[in-house]
Amino acid sequence: MEQTITLDVRDSPILEALAAKVNRFVKSSGLRPRPCANILWAVATLRDAAPKFRDLQPFLIENYEFTALEMDTHQISNTLWACAKLGMGDAELHSLAPLLEERIVDKLDGFNAQVVSDVMWAIATLREKVPALQSVLPVLAEVIEEGVEDFKPQEISSVLVVDWCSQRWGARAA
């Protein structure tokens, strides 16, 4: 959809009404983990094409505080990807980062190669803005070690980039 959003579409009242409806859902009864993760993913994907959706970002992050314990691996992955794509920092994620760390550790058994790769990419992307997320890299490394045969070339390259970034980042911090 991102490529189809013209200026007319971007300024249409329909997109504004959709954003307002999401806002009402979040404020009234909240969103379940899946729609919250999917909408945050959509906000990240459409951030340039439909900037008014970025206004939903703080409400979605706040909503996650109430639904984080119910997130599955895909929702964790989508959330981290969206946070990285949106360039969120520690101030924006101060309440969400510890919940995501906890969920990653709790759901580790369900992480497949794609989820591990996506989560590691997001953590590497957020490494300077949200350094606390680096703490889960050792447990993700264990998952990689146990299931390396299941990794495809793209997943391996993401993991290698994360490892390289982490080593360079650690060297700068020391």
N, C-alpha and C positions, 0 to 999 in steps of 0.2 A: 504494500500500500504506500510505502514511503515515496516511491517514484511517481505515484499518481496524484500526489497532493500538490495541486496548483495553488496560486495565490487566492483564487476564488474559493477553492475548497478550504484552504487554511483559514480564511476569514469567514467561513460559513457559520451560521448560527447552529447548525447541526453538531459540529465539533464542540462548540461552546456548551451546548445542551448535554452532550455526552460527558464532558468533563464535569459539569455541574452535577450530573446524576451520580457519577462515581464519588464525588465529594459528599453528596447527601448520604450515599450508602455507608461511606466510611464514618461519617459523623453520627449517623443514627444507630445502626446495628453492627457496623464493621463489616469487613470482607473476610471471607474464609482464606486460607493460605493460597490455594490455587488461583483464584481470581486476583488476589493481591499481587502475587508473583507475576502473573500474566500481564496485568495492567502496568506494573512497574517496568516490565520488559518492553511493553509497547511504548511507554513514555520514553525509555532510553532509545528505542529504535526510531521514533518519530521526533526526537528532540529538536532537530533543525527544521523539519518539514511542518511541524505543528507545535510551535513553542508554547502555546497556552496550556498544553498538557503538563509542562514542567511544574506548573503551579500545584499539581496533584502530588508531587514528590514528597513534601513533608508529611502530608496526610497518610500516604501509603507507608512511609517509614514508621510513623507513629502506630499505624494499624498493625504492623509486623510485631510490635512489642507484645501484642495480645494473641497473636497467632503463631509465633515462632515455634512453640513447642509441638505444633501439629504439622510443621513443614516436612515434606518428604525430600529425598535427595534432589529431585528435579527442581523443586521449588527453591531449595537452597542455592543450587547452581544458577537458576535464572535470576534470583535476587542478587547474588554476588556479581554476575555478569552485568546486570543493569546498573548496579552501583558503580562498577568500574567504568562502564561506558559513559555514564553521566558525570564521571570525574568527581564523585562525592568524596569528601574528606572526613577526617576524624570528628569534626564538629557536627557534621550532618549525621554521622553514623555512630555517635558516641553511645547511644543506647542499643543500637542494633548490632554492632560489632561483637560484643560479648555473647549475645544470643546466637549469632551465626557461628561463632567459634564453638559454642556448646553443642549446637545442632550438628555441626560437621563431625565432631567427636562421637556424639550419640548415634549418628546414622552411618558411621563409617562402614559397617558391614554391608550396607546396601549400595555403596558407591561402585559404579562400574567405571570402565576406562574413560568414557566420555565425560562423566561427571567429575572424576578426579582431574582430568585435563582442564575442563572448564573452570573448576574451582581454583586450581593452581594458577591459571592464566589471570583470573580476576584478582587473586591475592597478590600476584606479581605486579599487576597494573596499579593496585591500591597500596603497594608496599610503603611508599613514602607518606601517603596521606592517612593511612590507617595501619600503622606498623604493628598493632596488636594482633592482626590477623596472621602475621608470620608464625605465630606460635603453633599453628596447626600443620605446618609443613612437615615436621618429622612424622606425624601420624599418617599423613598422606603418602609420604615416602614408603612407609611400611605397606600400604595398600598397593603401591606400584610394584614393590619388590615381590609381593605375593602373586600379582596378576599380570606381570609384564608381558606374558604371551598373548594376552587379549588386546594389547594396545595396537592401534593402527598407526601408520606413519604421521598423520596430523596430530594425533594425541601424544605421540612420542616427541614431536617437535615442540609442542606447547610445554611439555614437562621439561625438556632441555633448556628452553628459553627461561623458564621460571628458575631452574637451578642456576643458570648463568647470572640472571638478575639478582638472585638472592646472594650469591657469592660476591658479586660486585657491591651490592648494597651493604652487606655485612662488612666488607673491607673498608668502605667509606665511614661506617659508623664507629669502627674500632679506633 
